[in-house]
């Protein structure tokens, strides 16, 4: 008898591409499986004006609704971009059953059609407006291109590109409007998923801009007690991505980073060793606290804990607290 797996996902082009890939891989590893993809209009997709902070961060905006459906038994699994999943909280009753092999984790620059990287370099960024919604990217852009104006810019990857090229002003949470953006900072993996990687004009190396915790990793979440689903999802789990995710998310746990924290991290496994680099930035200045350590690849959380504790010892807590929402419940 075929096993029927109902997996929830957002309706965006990128989310659907990720979920379709999960279904394809399961069809290879699990004979006779039937996968039904259930689409959700999440709060963050319906409201593309407000800052994500108002919805409880990415977790509240993109994850909570689909998670609740798993908890209630309406789904067997949920697809998430790992970087959207809160890492500073327990998730009672839920577990990550699989992580797919990691897509390129880095950030990239795209420019409006007709503009060039040479023009940006010549101007030193003066007069250019770069759009992003991620506080981490805002902090890095202010360090790398201090003359650039950073503007609030939200939407799915393909939607953002359309808005960029059509020079659409962005509505601000306070009701005002921005000027049109000249460029965007985005995840390479997202652009590749929606077939727009040809628009990339610059790849930021991790030495310039560390990615978000878990960036480039697709996670499949299920109920902790649902052992049948867990066994099935384990057939598509990528061990390297899973251990990298554990190390990076342990940093976030130790820091007690919240939904507005400019925290970054990236793990690389070579043989039986793992190198983990993580950073906390200050939005109000150019201060950056960065730690790199190497440890055993079979004990990723131990390495993540060591990196997180060193960041705290070097003053990271004060930078995080400076960005914590006053009504912290995130």
Backbone torsions as a table, in degrees:
resi	resn	phi	psi	omega
1	UNK	NA	132.2	-177.4
2	UNK	-68.3	145.0	174.9
3	UNK	-90.6	128.8	179.8
4	UNK	-100.6	122.7	-179.6
5	UNK	-117.8	118.0	175.2
6	UNK	-96.7	119.4	-177.3
7	UNK	-120.6	128.6	-177.3
8	UNK	-91.5	148.0	-179.6
9	UNK	-156.9	162.2	171.5
10	UNK	-70.7	163.7	-177.3
11	UNK	-85.9	-7.0	-174.7
12	UNK	-61.6	157.2	179.5
13	UNK	-57.2	-44.0	-178.1
14	UNK	-65.6	-45.3	-179.7
15	UNK	-62.5	-40.4	179.4
16	UNK	-66.0	-37.9	177.6
17	UNK	-64.0	-41.8	179.2
18	UNK	-64.5	-43.0	-177.5
19	UNK	-70.7	-37.2	175.8
20	UNK	-62.1	-36.5	177.5
21	UNK	-67.1	-37.6	175.5
22	UNK	-60.3	-47.0	-180.0
23	UNK	-61.1	-40.5	179.9
24	UNK	-63.1	-44.8	-178.9
25	UNK	-65.7	-39.1	178.8
26	UNK	-65.4	-34.7	179.6
27	UNK	-65.7	-23.7	178.4
28	UNK	-82.5	-39.7	-172.6
29	UNK	-92.0	-20.5	-175.4
30	UNK	-124.7	106.9	-179.6
31	UNK	-61.2	140.3	172.6
32	UNK	66.4	14.1	178.4
33	UNK	-72.8	144.5	173.9
34	UNK	-116.8	118.8	-179.3
35	UNK	-108.0	124.5	174.8
36	UNK	-110.8	123.4	179.7
37	UNK	-93.5	122.2	-178.6
38	UNK	-107.6	120.1	-175.1
39	UNK	-92.0	139.7	180.0
40	UNK	-122.5	139.7	166.3
41	UNK	-90.9	97.6	-178.4
42	UNK	-79.1	163.5	-179.2
43	UNK	-56.9	-41.8	-178.4
44	UNK	-69.1	-25.4	177.1
45	UNK	-80.2	-35.9	-178.6
46	UNK	-73.5	-35.0	179.6
47	UNK	-110.4	102.0	-178.9
48	UNK	-106.9	22.5	177.7
49	UNK	-110.5	-49.5	-175.9
50	UNK	-65.3	154.7	171.0
51	UNK	-68.8	145.3	-177.2
52	UNK	-59.8	-25.3	178.8
53	UNK	-54.2	-35.8	-177.6
54	UNK	-69.4	-16.9	178.8
55	UNK	-104.8	11.7	-177.5
56	UNK	87.6	26.5	-179.3
57	UNK	77.4	-171.2	-178.4
58	UNK	-62.6	-33.2	179.7
59	UNK	-61.0	-46.3	178.8
60	UNK	-71.2	-34.1	-174.8
61	UNK	-78.3	-39.3	-170.1
62	UNK	-119.5	-15.4	-170.2
63	UNK	-113.0	-42.9	-167.9
64	UNK	-55.9	-45.6	-175.6
65	UNK	-62.5	-42.6	-178.7
66	UNK	-73.3	-37.3	175.7
67	UNK	-58.5	-43.2	-178.4
68	UNK	-61.3	-35.4	178.8
69	UNK	-66.2	-33.2	175.8
70	UNK	-69.8	-45.6	179.8
71	UNK	-59.1	-35.8	-177.4
72	UNK	-84.1	-2.0	177.7
73	UNK	83.3	7.8	178.5
74	UNK	-79.6	-17.9	176.3
75	UNK	-131.8	154.3	170.9
76	UNK	-91.5	-23.3	-175.4
77	UNK	-155.0	163.2	178.1
78	UNK	-137.2	137.1	176.2
79	UNK	-94.8	132.0	175.4
80	UNK	-135.9	148.6	160.8
81	UNK	-74.4	125.4	-172.5
82	UNK	-57.0	-33.8	-178.3
83	UNK	-66.1	-17.0	177.6
84	UNK	-85.7	-11.9	-174.7
85	UNK	-87.4	124.2	178.6
86	UNK	-55.6	136.0	-178.6
87	UNK	-112.3	1.2	-177.5
88	UNK	-106.1	20.3	-178.0
89	UNK	-145.3	155.2	171.0
90	UNK	-73.0	155.3	174.5
91	UNK	-124.4	78.7	-175.2
92	UNK	-55.0	130.2	176.5
93	UNK	84.4	-2.4	-178.2
94	UNK	-126.3	152.9	179.6
95	UNK	-147.1	149.7	173.5
96	UNK	-79.0	110.7	-177.4
97	UNK	-83.2	-24.0	179.7
98	UNK	-159.9	147.9	167.6
99	UNK	-123.8	134.2	176.5
100	UNK	-77.7	160.5	176.9
101	UNK	-55.5	140.8	-170.3
102	UNK	-70.0	132.8	169.8
103	UNK	-77.9	167.1	176.8
104	UNK	-50.7	125.2	-171.1
105	UNK	-87.9	-8.8	-168.7
106	UNK	-79.8	168.7	175.7
107	UNK	-96.2	154.1	-178.6
108	UNK	-136.8	164.4	175.0
109	UNK	-109.6	131.3	169.9
110	UNK	-120.5	147.7	-179.3
111	UNK	-120.4	153.2	175.3
112	UNK	-59.1	143.9	179.7
113	UNK	-56.4	131.6	-177.3
114	UNK	103.8	-16.2	176.9
115	UNK	-102.5	154.6	-177.7
116	UNK	-129.0	158.8	176.5
117	UNK	-62.6	-32.9	179.6
118	UNK	-62.7	-40.5	177.9
119	UNK	-62.7	-40.6	178.3
120	UNK	-63.1	-43.5	180.0
121	UNK	-64.5	-44.1	-177.7
122	UNK	-62.1	-37.8	-177.5
123	UNK	-82.2	-12.8	-173.4
124	UNK	67.4	14.2	-179.5
125	UNK	94.4	-10.0	-178.3
126	UNK	-65.3	127.7	-179.5
127	UNK	88.8	-6.2	178.3
128	UNK	-93.5	138.9	174.9
129	UNK	-111.8	120.8	-179.2
130	UNK	-111.3	128.0	-176.2
131	UNK	-98.5	138.9	173.2
132	UNK	-166.1	159.7	174.8
133	UNK	-113.5	-9.7	-174.2
134	UNK	-85.4	124.0	-179.8
135	UNK	-62.8	-31.9	177.4
136	UNK	-61.7	-46.7	-179.9
137	UNK	-66.9	-38.3	176.6
138	UNK	-56.8	-46.5	-178.0
139	UNK	-63.1	-42.0	-179.8
140	UNK	-69.3	-42.1	-179.8
141	UNK	-61.6	-40.2	178.7
142	UNK	-63.7	-29.8	176.9
143	UNK	-76.5	-44.0	-172.8
144	UNK	-82.3	-36.5	-176.6
145	UNK	-132.6	71.4	-172.1
146	UNK	-62.0	-19.2	-179.4
147	UNK	-90.1	-7.5	178.1
148	UNK	-73.8	142.9	171.7
149	UNK	-90.8	120.7	179.5
150	UNK	-94.5	127.4	-177.6
151	UNK	-120.9	152.5	178.4
152	UNK	-66.1	125.8	-175.3
153	UNK	-149.9	119.0	-176.5
154	UNK	-128.0	167.4	177.2
155	UNK	132.8	163.7	173.9
156	UNK	-62.2	161.0	-173.5
157	UNK	-55.9	-48.0	-178.7
158	UNK	-68.8	-34.3	177.9
159	UNK	-65.9	-43.1	179.0
160	UNK	-61.1	-40.6	-179.9
161	UNK	-65.1	-40.7	178.1
162	UNK	-62.3	-45.7	179.6
163	UNK	-62.0	-38.0	179.3
164	UNK	-61.8	-51.3	-175.1
165	UNK	-69.9	-29.3	179.2
166	UNK	-89.5	5.4	175.7
167	UNK	55.4	43.3	-179.9
168	UNK	-78.8	128.4	171.5
169	UNK	-64.7	152.8	-179.8
170	UNK	-105.3	131.9	176.7
171	UNK	-75.7	129.4	-179.6
172	UNK	-86.5	157.1	178.9
173	UNK	-55.6	-27.9	-179.7
174	UNK	-85.8	4.3	178.2
175	UNK	97.4	-13.2	177.7
176	UNK	-75.0	-179.8	-179.3
177	UNK	-128.0	144.1	173.5
178	UNK	-88.6	167.7	165.7
179	UNK	-75.7	159.6	177.8
180	UNK	-60.1	148.8	179.5
181	UNK	-81.0	151.1	173.8
182	UNK	-97.5	-21.0	-179.5
183	UNK	-161.4	170.0	179.9
184	UNK	-135.8	147.8	167.1
185	UNK	-101.1	125.0	-174.9
186	UNK	-140.8	169.3	175.4
187	UNK	-83.3	132.5	177.7
188	UNK	-57.3	-41.5	-176.5
189	UNK	-59.4	-39.2	-180.0
190	UNK	-65.3	-42.3	178.7
191	UNK	-66.2	-37.3	177.9
192	UNK	-65.2	-39.9	-179.1
193	UNK	-62.0	-33.5	-177.8
194	UNK	-100.9	11.6	173.7
195	UNK	73.2	31.0	-177.2
196	UNK	-122.3	22.3	-177.5
197	UNK	-66.0	-19.4	179.0
198	UNK	-66.9	-13.7	-179.7
199	UNK	-84.8	-5.8	-177.8
200	UNK	-71.1	128.6	176.9
201	UNK	-106.7	-16.1	-179.9
202	UNK	-158.3	132.3	172.9
203	UNK	-98.6	123.0	176.5
204	UNK	-79.3	118.9	174.3
205	UNK	-67.4	156.8	-177.7
206	UNK	-63.7	-20.9	176.6
207	UNK	-70.7	-20.7	177.6
208	UNK	-97.6	-42.4	-175.1
209	UNK	-143.5	100.7	177.4
210	UNK	-68.0	138.5	179.4
211	UNK	-71.7	170.1	174.5
212	UNK	-67.4	154.2	174.8
213	UNK	-54.5	124.3	176.9
214	UNK	79.7	4.1	-176.4
215	UNK	-61.4	134.1	-179.8
216	UNK	91.0	-1.6	-178.4
217	UNK	-109.8	128.9	174.3
218	UNK	-95.2	127.6	-178.9
219	UNK	-113.6	143.7	175.3
220	UNK	-116.5	116.9	-175.4
221	UNK	-103.4	145.9	177.7
222	UNK	-147.7	176.8	179.3
223	UNK	-72.1	136.6	-179.0
224	UNK	-57.3	-38.3	-175.8
225	UNK	-84.1	-4.8	-177.8
226	UNK	-89.0	80.8	-173.3
227	UNK	-67.5	-30.9	179.2
228	UNK	-64.3	-47.1	177.9
229	UNK	-64.5	-39.9	179.5
230	UNK	-60.7	-41.1	178.8
231	UNK	-65.3	-38.5	179.6
232	UNK	-68.4	-45.3	180.0
233	UNK	-64.6	-31.5	180.0
234	UNK	-60.1	-22.4	-178.8
235	UNK	-70.8	-17.5	179.2
236	UNK	-113.8	7.9	-178.7
237	UNK	-71.6	132.8	174.6
238	UNK	-97.0	116.7	-172.4
239	UNK	-65.7	-37.3	-179.5
240	UNK	-64.5	-46.4	178.5
241	UNK	-64.2	-38.6	-178.0
242	UNK	-63.9	-45.2	-179.8
243	UNK	-69.6	-37.2	176.0
244	UNK	-60.9	-43.2	179.0
245	UNK	-61.7	-41.8	-179.6
246	UNK	-61.6	-44.1	-179.5
247	UNK	-64.3	-47.8	-177.1
248	UNK	-65.6	-42.2	-177.6
249	UNK	-72.3	-25.0	175.5
250	UNK	-65.6	-36.1	175.5
251	UNK	-58.6	-47.2	-179.2
252	UNK	-63.0	-37.9	178.5
253	UNK	-63.4	-47.7	-178.8
254	UNK	-63.0	-39.6	-178.8
255	UNK	-75.1	-14.8	-172.1
256	UNK	53.2	43.8	178.9
257	UNK	-67.6	143.1	-177.9
258	UNK	-108.2	-174.8	-173.0
259	UNK	-70.2	-9.3	-179.4
260	UNK	-115.4	17.1	-175.7
261	UNK	-83.8	130.4	171.8
262	UNK	-81.9	74.5	-178.8
263	UNK	-112.7	139.3	-179.8
264	UNK	-134.8	156.2	178.1
265	UNK	-169.8	151.2	-178.7
266	UNK	-156.1	127.5	179.2
267	UNK	-111.5	142.4	177.2
268	UNK	-130.9	130.1	179.4
269	UNK	-106.7	129.1	175.1
270	UNK	-130.0	109.4	-176.6
271	UNK	65.4	-125.5	179.8
272	UNK	-99.9	14.5	-179.0
273	UNK	-117.9	149.4	177.1
274	UNK	-125.6	133.4	171.5
275	UNK	-106.7	128.3	-179.2
276	UNK	-122.7	123.5	176.7
277	UNK	-116.2	131.9	179.4
278	UNK	-142.2	155.9	-176.4
279	UNK	-149.7	153.0	170.7
280	UNK	-127.3	133.6	-175.7
281	UNK	-116.9	158.9	177.0
282	UNK	-106.7	119.7	-179.6
283	UNK	-67.6	-26.9	-173.8
284	UNK	-85.7	-11.2	-178.9
285	UNK	-148.3	-168.2	179.2
286	UNK	-99.8	20.9	-178.1
287	UNK	-72.8	135.5	179.7
288	UNK	-138.3	125.7	174.6
289	UNK	-110.1	117.4	-176.3
290	UNK	-129.6	139.4	-179.6
291	UNK	-131.6	136.2	173.9
292	UNK	-127.4	128.4	177.7
293	UNK	-137.5	156.5	176.5
294	UNK	-121.0	140.4	-179.8
295	UNK	-154.6	-169.2	-179.5
296	UNK	-71.8	133.5	178.7
297	UNK	-72.0	-15.2	179.8
298	UNK	-91.4	-3.0	176.2
299	UNK	-128.3	63.1	-173.2
300	UNK	-64.3	-37.8	-177.9
301	UNK	-69.0	-31.7	176.9
302	UNK	-63.3	-42.5	178.2
303	UNK	-67.4	-42.9	178.5
304	UNK	-60.4	-39.2	179.3
305	UNK	-64.3	-42.4	-179.6
306	UNK	-63.5	-42.2	179.6
307	UNK	-66.7	-43.2	179.1
308	UNK	-61.6	-43.2	-179.8
309	UNK	-66.3	-36.0	177.6
310	UNK	-68.3	-38.4	176.0
311	UNK	-60.2	-42.3	177.7
312	UNK	-63.2	-42.4	-179.3
313	UNK	-62.8	-25.6	-178.5
314	UNK	-96.2	8.5	171.9
315	UNK	104.8	14.1	-176.1
316	UNK	-65.5	-31.7	-176.3
317	UNK	-58.9	-39.4	-179.0
318	UNK	-65.7	-37.6	179.1
319	UNK	-67.7	-38.8	179.4
320	UNK	-68.4	-43.6	-178.9
321	UNK	-63.3	-31.5	-179.0
322	UNK	-66.4	-19.6	179.9
323	UNK	-109.7	3.7	-177.6
324	UNK	-72.4	132.1	178.8
325	UNK	-60.9	144.1	-178.4
326	UNK	-63.4	-28.3	179.7
327	UNK	-105.0	44.4	-175.4
328	UNK	-46.3	113.3	171.9
329	UNK	-147.2	24.3	-169.0
330	UNK	-102.1	NA	NA
